[in-house]
Every structure is written in C-alpha cells, then in structure tokens.
Amino acid sequence: MKYIIVCLLVLCSCMVANSQSNNYANRMNHIFGNIDKSKVTTGYLKEYGIKLTSLEAYNGVLSDSNRVDVTQWQSLYSSLYSMRVGTVATAMASPTSTFANLKTQQNASPGVVLLAALYYPYQQYKANAYTNGDVTVSNDRIYDVSGRNPYDTKTAFAVAPMEYQRV
C-alpha cells in the first residue's frame, strides 16, 4: 500500500512538475547562465537544482536523522540529478531509468535484498561568496569574479535497501 501511495504522489508531482519544469529550467538558466561552469568541477551545483531532501544530512556521518529508505534514496538521487551543470555530470543516468533498473534487479532476486549506494561530491556557494567578492549579482544573474572560487565542495552519501513491495 505504501508503495502505491508513493507511486501516486510521484505521478502527481511529475504531472505538475512537467508543466512547471520548463519555467524552472528557464529561470535557473537565466540566473546561472553566466557562471564559469568549469569551476563546478563536480558537475553538481546545489543551488541550481531542486532540493527534494536535505543533502547536508547525508554527508557520510551516521546520525539518527539520516536513515535512508528507498524513498529517501530516490529523493536524494533525484535532487542530485537536477543539480547537474556544465558537461561533467551529463553521463548520470536519469532517475526514471535508475529506479526502474533497481526495481528490475530486486525483482529478479527473490529472497535477496539489494542495497543501492550513492556517493557524489557536489558543490555549493560559500556562505560568504557574495560579501567576499567571489561573485557579483546583476539583473538577477550571478557572475563569477575572475580568479576567485565561490564554491565549497561537499559529499552526498547514502545506502538503502531496495525493498519493493510486489503488487
């Protein structure tokens, strides 16, 4: 039942997101269109994407607030996928194909619970990037300052059991 509810929620949000995705993508491309994407060496910029979950919680340090189930893992993966900028991370598989592949693999292995893991370095703007003069903002656009690095590198790490309820 939980699986069906999650599927319905994802379907509804996909329908709404599809109608808004072009607007969102156009807005992000407007805001970040003038940054030097080669400075985003990981290929993932947190502020560029849709934050479906708190990436900061999944930094590889175990705590009671970062337990990961399949739904949380999918949110984390989808968040990272939406944060891709430049050409470094273009080979990342789409969430739809990744989740379908994991489900197929789990269904092909009855009695075995497979684990899905992700480990992605990503970047985010330094808290003081603007005040330190690492970036400038003009007409709702961010510009890097030559010779300055406005980014901190962080890590997203998660492992979850891929238990799918068979319908």
LOTI-433352 format. One record per residue (C-alpha): x, y, z. Coordinates in steps of 0.25 Angstrom, whole numbers, plus 5000, padded with zeros to 4 digits. Layout:
N
<site <X; Y; Z>>
...
***
This chain:
167
<site <5000; 5000; 5000>>
<site <5011; 5009; 5004>>
<site <5018; 5007; 4990>>
<site <5005; 5010; 4983>>
<site <5003; 5023; 4991>>
<site <5017; 5027; 4987>>
<site <5015; 5024; 4973>>
<site <5003; 5032; 4972>>
<site <5010; 5044; 4979>>
<site <5021; 5043; 4969>>
<site <5012; 5042; 4957>>
<site <5004; 5055; 4962>>
<site <5017; 5063; 4965>>
<site <5022; 5059; 4951>>
<site <5010; 5064; 4944>>
<site <5011; 5077; 4952>>
<site <5026; 5078; 4950>>
<site <5025; 5075; 4935>>
<site <5017; 5087; 4933>>
<site <5026; 5095; 4942>>
<site <5039; 5089; 4938>>
<site <5042; 5098; 4926>>
<site <5039; 5110; 4935>>
<site <5048; 5105; 4945>>
<site <5059; 5101; 4936>>
<site <5058; 5115; 4928>>
<site <5059; 5122; 4941>>
<site <5071; 5115; 4946>>
<site <5078; 5116; 4933>>
<site <5075; 5131; 4933>>
<site <5081; 5132; 4947>>
<site <5093; 5123; 4946>>
<site <5095; 5125; 4931>>
<site <5108; 5134; 4932>>
<site <5115; 5126; 4943>>
<site <5128; 5119; 4939>>
<site <5123; 5104; 4939>>
<site <5137; 5099; 4938>>
<site <5139; 5104; 4953>>
<site <5128; 5094; 4957>>
<site <5138; 5082; 4956>>
<site <5128; 5072; 4961>>
<site <5117; 5076; 4951>>
<site <5107; 5077; 4962>>
<site <5103; 5091; 4968>>
<site <5093; 5090; 4980>>
<site <5087; 5104; 4977>>
<site <5084; 5101; 4963>>
<site <5075; 5088; 4965>>
<site <5063; 5085; 4972>>
<site <5065; 5081; 4987>>
<site <5055; 5069; 4990>>
<site <5063; 5066; 5002>>
<site <5074; 5071; 5011>>
<site <5087; 5068; 5004>>
<site <5094; 5073; 5016>>
<site <5089; 5062; 5025>>
<site <5095; 5051; 5016>>
<site <5109; 5055; 5018>>
<site <5115; 5041; 5021>>
<site <5114; 5043; 5036>>
<site <5104; 5034; 5043>>
<site <5093; 5041; 5051>>
<site <5079; 5038; 5055>>
<site <5074; 5048; 5045>>
<site <5080; 5042; 5033>>
<site <5074; 5028; 5032>>
<site <5071; 5024; 5017>>
<site <5060; 5016; 5012>>
<site <5057; 5014; 4997>>
<site <5048; 5027; 4996>>
<site <5058; 5036; 5003>>
<site <5069; 5030; 4994>>
<site <5061; 5033; 4981>>
<site <5059; 5047; 4986>>
<site <5074; 5049; 4989>>
<site <5077; 5043; 4975>>
<site <5067; 5052; 4968>>
<site <5072; 5064; 4975>>
<site <5086; 5062; 4970>>
<site <5081; 5059; 4956>>
<site <5074; 5073; 4956>>
<site <5087; 5080; 4961>>
<site <5095; 5076; 4948>>
<site <5102; 5088; 4942>>
<site <5112; 5088; 4930>>
<site <5117; 5075; 4924>>
<site <5124; 5068; 4935>>
<site <5112; 5060; 4940>>
<site <5104; 5058; 4927>>
<site <5106; 5043; 4928>>
<site <5098; 5042; 4941>>
<site <5086; 5032; 4938>>
<site <5072; 5038; 4939>>
<site <5064; 5036; 4952>>
<site <5054; 5028; 4944>>
<site <5063; 5018; 4937>>
<site <5071; 5017; 4950>>
<site <5059; 5014; 4959>>
<site <5053; 5004; 4948>>
<site <5067; 4997; 4947>>
<site <5068; 4995; 4962>>
<site <5053; 4990; 4963>>
<site <5056; 4980; 4952>>
<site <5069; 4975; 4959>>
<site <5062; 4974; 4972>>
<site <5050; 4967; 4966>>
<site <5060; 4957; 4959>>
<site <5066; 4953; 4972>>
<site <5055; 4948; 4981>>
<site <5059; 4946; 4995>>
<site <5071; 4955; 4994>>
<site <5070; 4970; 4998>>
<site <5079; 4978; 4989>>
<site <5086; 4991; 4994>>
<site <5087; 5003; 4986>>
<site <5098; 5013; 4989>>
<site <5101; 5027; 4984>>
<site <5114; 5035; 4987>>
<site <5114; 5048; 4980>>
<site <5123; 5060; 4982>>
<site <5115; 5073; 4979>>
<site <5118; 5088; 4981>>
<site <5110; 5099; 4987>>
<site <5113; 5114; 4988>>
<site <5121; 5118; 5000>>
<site <5112; 5125; 5010>>
<site <5120; 5138; 5008>>
<site <5123; 5137; 4993>>
<site <5115; 5150; 4991>>
<site <5121; 5158; 5002>>
<site <5135; 5153; 5000>>
<site <5134; 5158; 4985>>
<site <5135; 5144; 4979>>
<site <5122; 5146; 4971>>
<site <5114; 5158; 4967>>
<site <5099; 5159; 4964>>
<site <5093; 5168; 4953>>
<site <5079; 5167; 4947>>
<site <5076; 5154; 4955>>
<site <5089; 5148; 4949>>
<site <5101; 5142; 4956>>
<site <5115; 5145; 4951>>
<site <5127; 5139; 4955>>
<site <5139; 5148; 4958>>
<site <5151; 5144; 4951>>
<site <5162; 5137; 4959>>
<site <5152; 5135; 4971>>
<site <5146; 5121; 4975>>
<site <5132; 5123; 4980>>
<site <5129; 5109; 4983>>
<site <5131; 5099; 4995>>
<site <5131; 5084; 4992>>
<site <5122; 5075; 5000>>
<site <5119; 5060; 4999>>
<site <5105; 5053; 4998>>
<site <5106; 5038; 5002>>
<site <5094; 5029; 5005>>
<site <5092; 5014; 5005>>
<site <5078; 5008; 5005>>
<site <5071; 4994; 5004>>
<site <5064; 4993; 4991>>
<site <5051; 4986; 4996>>
<site <5040; 4988; 4986>>
<site <5026; 4983; 4990>>
<site <5022; 4973; 4979>>
<site <5008; 4976; 4974>>
***
